[in-house]
Every structure is written in C-alpha cells, then in structure tokens.
C-alpha cells in the first residue's frame, strides 16, 4: 500500500485525520486489536475521502463508537473509523418533535440537547455511552412492552456507501435499504445522519422491591409486564429471589432516595475484590449473592426503595465491572418455562431437561430480565431479533470479569444457556457474547436474512465493510476482495484476547513506522461532483 501516493493526488484542503499504533479494545476489554489506521473524520468530505482512499489502497473499514459490545464485532487490523466528531444536532422540529442529527453523537449528549428543547428519547437501554449509529446498528433496546428496539423511532437515514456516495433511505425512499440499515451490523456502509422521532421530556416514578422467583413467575400472565410503562427484573438464581423494578411517567418533582453506602465506592470495590476471590473459590458465589442482597435490600420480600428521576437518567443502570454478556430474545409467554428450567439447572435440580452438567459450576448474579415489543413496527428491520408476532423477553446471562480476568464457568454456562435459548425459539442479541450459534442456525432464525445479505452485497460488492464476525455468522458466498479475515488470536497482556486479521491474504502492518500519529493534509478530488463520480471506480 502506498498511502502517501494515493493521498498526493487529492485536494490538500480536505484533511485525513488518522493515527497509527492505536490499540483498540472493547469497553469490557474482552477483545483487543491493532488497526493499521485509526481515523476520526470531522466532515462528510473527509469521510468520503477515507472511503475512496481505502478502496484504492484495498483496505477494509471497520466502524466503532464506544466499543460497548464485548464481542469481536469491531476488531480489525485494517482501518478503524470513529465518528465522535459527527456529533451535531442538525434540526429540531418543535411541532413534530422530529430531530435530525449526525450519527456519531453519543446518547448522553443527545439526551442532554433534547432536554434543552423539552424532548427525550422514548426509551433507553442500560447505558447512554453508545453513539446513536451504534445503538441502531446492533438492535439496542430498553425494557417495556410499550416500546420496541431503538430503531423503532428512526424515520430516515443517510448512509455513505463503499462507492463514496451518500444515499438517503426511509420507509418511503429505498425501503429495502432502510430495513437493512436499521440493524446494519456495520456491514452496509457508514451511517452519517439519523432522523429520529423524539417525545416530550418526562420524569419517571420508580419502585424496586425484592420478591420470590415463584411470585414473579406466578404474576407473569397477570400484570407483571403491563401494569407500568417500564419494567425490568434482576434475578438472583441461588437465592431464587428477584428485584422487580417498575416505573411510570409522572409530573412529580424529582426525588432521589437516600444513597446507601453500598452504592458508593466502598460497595463497588468490596464486591469487586470478592468476585476476584471467587475466581479461585467459585463455591462462595452463592454466599456473595446473599451477602449483597442482605446489605442492599435485606432478606425480607417486598423490601426496596422508590424515587422520582428524570427519564433519561432513571432508565439507566450501572454496568459496574468488565463483563461478558450473553442475551437472547424469546417469546414473552415462554419466560416462566425458561426461567424455571434454568433455575433448576443452576441449582442442581432434576427437572431442567438441559443436557449438560452443572456440577461444580457457579455463575454471577443477577440474570437480567427485560421485555420489548416491536411486532407492530413497520417497516420491520430485516435483522430485528425480537419476536415478529408479539412481545419478546430478553434473558441476559452476565458474567463479571473482575480485574479483567475471565470467569472459569463461562464456557459450560454459556453452552447450556444457549442450548436452552434455542429450545425456547430464541435469537441472540447481535452485540453480545454468544458462541455456539452456527451460520445455518442463524439463517433459520431469520427468514429474511437472505434479503439483508442481498442488499448488503448490492451496496458493498467488494466487502469493504465486511469482517470475520460477519463471515462467521452470516455470509455464505465466496470471500469478497476487501473483506477481512481473522488470522490468529492470543491472550492479551492484562486480560482479554488480542485479535489479528488480514485483507486479501495480506497481513497488515502500520504504514507509519514508529510514528504514533499523523494528520495528513491531503484530500479527495477538489470538487464534490468530481469526488462522487470518481468514487465509483476502483483504481
């Protein structure tokens, strides 16, 4: 690759903001990779330049926001593009509450600006660190039967394709591309702009209480998931107890309950240290579960706390430590069976019908239980992992990685958990750590997967945005010229996995030698019209 030669023919007034020797890692530090270039464009012209030069240099482009997905989805040894400078609100319609924004804006900044306009996102997941593009691309969701995945509120998108053209898509304009891009997995192009349906800002009044598992299961078909707008459950498998969190919109003033000492630094570091000790003495994990619940809630059922919070912060939760997450969506009505069987298996009881041994295996709490309903959404994303004909239940088997060290139970726990989820008719969350799903199984789970693949191949025929993750789980055709394949991996110093790839059977190394960063003031063709035309050819 002669990067300088390619850049020398471009307009010098369009910068090429790139760094070499950048170490990328997921938020949880589960995976690490070493991209040849880490690029942060500031304008659409800079981004078009990146795509054009990448094609001419025969490089794959991977995309990353905050890296919250703990999988290897964002790993690359090629070029890694981050849109943190694409963070502006472009338009707010005060009458319709429709907001147009650049796609790299982080959700916490988006929520802050929306609040200034008296607006909010309808729902949020557990965190607000992601970019809006990343949340859309992986089918991020909250927990409410009155809301679907975040893509449900997207009205239109602009996408930069591999040929350098920016195209618009919506329900009315290029609807097939829109359905593919609503959950794109970063494999279609670069989403640059999002048109979003916001709602009036709101506070929520919430309550969380401790209940026996059987009470939760018994209330399942009553009003457990419908009595309030927002509901989620944290399940303590060894205690067979659940924390039920409910919230409704309110006009009441904000009121935050008195903080417990366990919610601060003392509790954080104490529990972290105990989890680390449990790496070597796993049988103490059930005792840790009881210890935490005793300190924070007490053993009495029905005990808990209440408060009134701003919706955009009250819906969030603290993810605490580095973790593996393995979350699946199953039909909501199958939740009691799934939880009862998993409880029996984890506690060594005989009626789980899960064909793996749980002897000597101890897992972390809580198991997160959430709901969503995208069944009425039109158009529905091709890769929406929720149930198409009713509400969906999400079960999230979280395993902490104290001080970035993998828990010893992971392989056996996730093998059994995924077997059960498949038996329940489930689909894995795209951004999580599922490991036993084959490509054939994935296509069976998604009857419209073929349509997504067809559209992907039409807009990116050379595979500029395709990585090993996409090939492993989705793509079946011959290897594409620019797609990246994993060459090897190895344990990373400090924990996690180092990942190394190649494009077109070429191992990738930094073009800058020992330099740590550079800011190349070269550009694409001087005129926009010339740029768009020339982006269509491959030199």
N, C-alpha and C positions, 0 to 999 in steps of 0.2 A: 504494500500500500504506500503510495506517495501522496500523503495528505497535503503537504505543502504545495506540491504541483497542482493538485486539484483546486486548492484554495486560491492560488495565484491568478487564476483566470476569472475570479469573481469580484464583484463590486467591493472595494475595501471599506465602504461606509457601513456595511452590514456586519456586525461583529460575529465572532464564533466563540462563545463563552464556554470553554472546556477546561477540564483538569485531568491530568494523568496521575497514576499511582493512587487512585481513590479506592478505599476499601468500603464496599457496600455491605451492609448487614440488615437483616430484618429487625424490627423493633425488639423482638424477643431474643435476638442474637442466636437464633436456631440455625441460620444459614449465613455464610459469608461468600462474597465473590469479589473479583478484582477486575472491574471493567477497564477496557483499553482507554476509553474516554468517558468522563462524567460531564454531562453537558446540561447547562441551565440557560436556555434561551430566554430573552426578555420580550421579544416581539414575534408576531406571526411571520415576519420576513426572515428573522433569524431561524425560526423553527423550520421554515421551508428550505432554508439553506442547509440545515442539518440533514434533512431527509435527502436532498439532492446529492450532497457530498457523500453521505452514507451509501447511497446506491452506486455512485461512481467508484467508491472505494470497496464495494462489495462487502458491506458491513450490515449486521443485524442491529436493529434498535429495540432495546427493552425500555419499559416505562416504569417509573416508581414515584410514589408520593411519600408517605411517611413510612412505608415498608411494614405496615402493621400485620400483613399476612405472614404467618410463621412458616409458610411453605417456601419452596424454591421457585415460585412463580416469577419473581423479579430478578433472579440470579442471571448474570451474564458475564462473559469475558469480552464481549464486544462493546457497543456503545450504550450507555445508560443515560436516558433523558429524564430530567426532573422539571416540572412546571411550576415550581414555587413562585416564580416571578409572574406567572399568569394568574394574578390574584385580585383583579379589579372587578367591581360591580359595574356593569355597563349600562343598565337601565332598570328602573323600578317603576312599574305602572301602579300608581296609587289607587286606581279604580278597580283593577282586576287582580291585584296582588301578584302579578306575573313579574318575575325577576330574571334578568339576563346577566350572566356572569362569565368570567373566564374560568376555564375548567380546572386550573391548578389551585384555586382558592381553598384553603383549609376550612373545615366545617366550623371550627370555633370562631374564625374571623367572619365567615359568612353569617353565623348566628348573631354575632355582635353587631354587624352592619344592619342586618334585618331588624334587630331590636330598635335601632335608631329610627327606622321607618314604621315602627309599630307592627312588625311582622315576625314570623317564625317559620321554621320548618315544621311540617305536620307531625313528624315523628323522628326519633333518632335511635341509633344503636347504642352500644355501651360506651363508646368514646367519641370524641369530636376532633381527633388529631388528623383524620384522613382528609385528602383532597376530595372535592365533590366528584371528580372524574374517577378516582379510585373507588369511592363508595358505590358509584353506579356500576363500574366495570365488574365488580365481584358480587353483586346482588346483596349488598348490606341491608340489614333490616333492624327494626326495633321489636317491640312486643305489644301487640294489640290486634284483636280480631277486627278492629275498625280501620286498620291501615295495612298496606302491603309493604313490599320492599321499597327502598328509597326511589328506585327508578319509576315507581308508580306516579310520582309527582313531576317527572320530566316531560316537558311539552315538545321540545325540539333540541337538536344537537348540531354542532358544526364539527366536522371531522377532517383532519389533514390526512390524505391518503399517501400511499407509497410513491405515487407519481408527482407529488408536490401540490396537488390541487386541494383546495378546501371546499368541501361539499356540505350542503345543508340537508338534514333529514328530519322528518316528523311523521305524525300519523297520516298527514295528507301528502307530504312530499317524500318520495323514496321510502315508502313504509317498510319495505323488506330490510333495507339498510338500517332503518331506525330500530326495528325489532332486534336485529343482530347487535347493534351498538349499545342498546340499553343494558345488556350484560355482555361486554365485548371481550373480557379477559385480557385486554391489552393487545389483541391479536389482529385487529382490523385496521388500525391506524391510530392517530393521536387525536383524541377529543380535545378541542380547543375552546369550545363555548357551549354553555348549557342554558337553556331556557326552562325556568322552574316555576311551578305553581306553589307560592307560599300561602300562609294563612295568617290571620290576625294573631298577634303575640298573646300568650296566655301563661297563667300560673297554674300549678297543679297542687292539689291537696293529696298527700300520700300517707299511707299507713303500712307498716310492715310488722308482721306477727309470726310467732312460731306455732306450727301445727304438726300433728302426727301425719305421716305419709298416707295412712289409710283414710284420714279425713280429707286430704287433698284429692285422692282417687275417688272417694265417695261423692264429692261435690263436683266432679268433673262434668257430668252431664246436666248439672243444675245451672248455677250461675257463676262458676269459678272464673271463666274467661270472658264473661259478658256483663257482669254487674258494673264494672268500671271501664273506662276507655283504655287504660293501660294496666296490664297485669303481667307479672313475671314471678317465677318461683325458683328459689335456690334449695336444692335437695341435698341433705346430709345422709349419705347412704348407710352408714353404720349405726347412727342414732335412729334411723328411719323417721326423721323429722324434716320439715320443710319450712323455710321462711317465705311467706306469701307477701308480695309487695303489690299494692294496688294504688292507683291514682286516677283522679278525675280533674278536669279543668275547673277552676274556681275563680271567683272575683275577690277572694280574701287576700289580705296583705300577706306578704311573705313572712314566714316564721320558721326558723331553723331550730330544731331541738338542741338541748344542751349536749355538747360533744362529750363522748365517753373517752377516757384516757386510752382505751384500747384502739380507738380510731386514729390515734396520732402516731408519732414516731416510736413510742415505746412498744405499742402493739405490733406495728409493722416489722420492726427489727427482731422482736422476740419471736414472732411467728415464723419469720424468715429463717432464723437460726434453728428453730425446732424442725422445720421442714428439711433443712440440710442434715440434721442429725438423723432424721428418719430415712434418708438415703441409705444409711448404713444399718439402721434398725427399723425396717419397714413395719414391723408389727405394732409400733407405737402410734401409727397413723390414726386408728380409731380413737385412741386416747386424746390425740391432738384435736380431733373433731369435737369431742365432748368438752375439752378444755376451752376452746374458742367459743363455743355456744354458751357455756356456763358463764364465762367472763362477760360476753357481749349481750346475751339475751336472758340468761338464767334457764333453768330446766323447765319452768312452768309453761305449758302450752297456752297460747293466746297472748303471751307477753311480747312487747315490742316497742315501737316508737312511731310518732306521727310528725308531720310538718307540712308547711306550705313553701314551695320552691318555684322559682322561675322554670317554666317548662324546659327551656333549652339547657338548663344545668341539672334539674331534678331528674331527668330521664337518663342521665349518665351514671356510670359506676366506675370505681377504681379497679383497674385490672391488676394492680399490685405488682406482681413479680413476673419475670420471664416465664413463659408457659407454652406448652403445646395445647392446641385446641382442635377438637375433632367433633364437628357439629353436623347434624343431619336433620333434614325436614321429612316428617312423616305425616300421614293424615291425622288430624287432631283427635278423631274418635278412637284411634289406636294407642293413644298415650297411656291410659291405665294399664293395658296389657304390657306395653313396652317397659314401663317403669316397674311394674310388679315382677316381671321376669328378670330385669337387670338387678333389682334389689335382691331377689332370691339367689342369683348367681354370685353377686358380690359377697353375700353373707353365708355362702356355702350351703344353701338350702337345695332341696332336691327337685324343685318344680320349675326350674328355669328353662329347660329344653335348649340350652345353649351348649353346643358340643365341644366345649373347651373347659379345662380345669381352672378353677380359681384358687386352688390350694396355695397358700403362701403368698398370695397377691393382695396388695393393699393400695388403694387409689386415693387421690386427693379429693377433698370437698371444696366447694359444692359442685354438683352437677347442675348446670344452668338449664332452666326450662322456660321457653318463650313461645309466643304464638304470632302468627301473622295471617293475612288473608288477601291474596292478590287475584282470587278467582274471578272477580268482576272487572279486572283491569283490561282495557283494550286500547291499543294492541298489546298483547302479552309478549314479553321478551322470549325469544326462542330458548334461551338457557335459564329461564326462571326456574329455580329448583323447588318452588313451592307446589303444593297440590293444585291442579288446574280446576277442580270442581268443588272446592270447599276450603275451610280454614286449615292451616298447617301448624304442626307442633315442631319446635326445634328442641332437640336434646343436644347439649354441649358437654362432652366429656373433657374437662380441663385437667391438665397435669402440670403442676408448677415445676420450674427448673431452678431450684434455689441456687443462687450464685452461679447461674448459667450452666448447671450440671444436670444432665438428663436423668429422669427418674428411672429406676430399674424395672418398673412394671409396664412401661409403655407398650412394648411390642405385643405382649399377651393380652393386655387390657383392650387395646385398640382392635386387635384381631377379633376378639369376642364381641366388642361393641359394634363394630362394623357388620359382623355377621348378623347380629340381631336387627340392626337398622335395615339391612337388605331384606330380612324376613318380614319386616313391617312395611315394606314397599317404600323405603326411604331413598332420598337423594342427598349426597354430601354437599355441604356449603363449599363453594368454589375456593374460598380463600383459606381453608383450614388444612389440618394435617391428616387427611385420610390417606390410607396407604395400601389397602387391599382391593381397590376397585380396578377392574381391567377396562381396557378400551371398549371391548364388546359389551360389557355391562353398562358402561356409560351411555353407549348408543341405545341400548334397550331402555334405559331410564328416561331418555329424552327422544321421543319420536320425531321431533323437529330438528334434531341435531344435524341431519343432512342439509337442511336449508341454511343453517348457520354456517356450516363448512362451505357450502356453495358460494354464499355471499362473501365469506372471508376470502376465498380463492379468487373471486372476481375483482375485489378491490386491492388485493395484495398478492398477485400471482407468483411473485418470486419469493415470498415468505420473509420480507423484511422485518415483520413484527412477530415472527414465529420462533418460539424457543423449545427447549427439550421438554418442558412441562406440557406444552400444547401437543407435541407429538406423542408423548407417553400416554396421554389420556383421551385425546380427541381425534387427531388427524391420522388418516389411514393411507393416503396416496403416497406416491414416491417422494423422497426427500426433495425439498424446494431449494433453489440455488442459494438463497441468503439465510435460510433457517439455521439456527444454532443448535448444536447437539452437545450434550454433556460428554466430556472426555473421561473425567475422573473426579473423585471427591476424596477427602481425607478429614480426619478430626482436626478441628481448628484449635489453635492455642487459646486457652481461656474458655473453651466450651463451644459446642455447635459443630457445624460442618463447613469446610472450605469446598467451594464448587468451582470447577474449571470447565470451560466449553471451547468449541471451535465452530467456525463458519466455513462451509465448503471444504472440510477436511484440512483447514489451515488453523494451526494453533495461533492464538492471538497474544501479542505482546505489546507493551506500551510503545507508541511512536515517538515519545519524547525523551527516551533515555533516562537520565537521572533527574530531570526536571519534575518538580512537584505539581506545577500548574502553569497555565499559559492562557493568554487572552488574545486570540488571533483576530486581527482586524482585517479580515478578508470577507468577501461576500459572494452572493449569488449574482446572476446576471442583473445588470443595472436597473432595468425596467421591470415592473411587476408582470406585465403581459408577456415579456420575453421569458421571465422565470417560469411562469406557468406552462408555457409551450415547451420549453426545453426540459422541464421536469418529466415529460412523458417519454423521453428517450433514455436509453441506457448506453452509456459510452463504454 
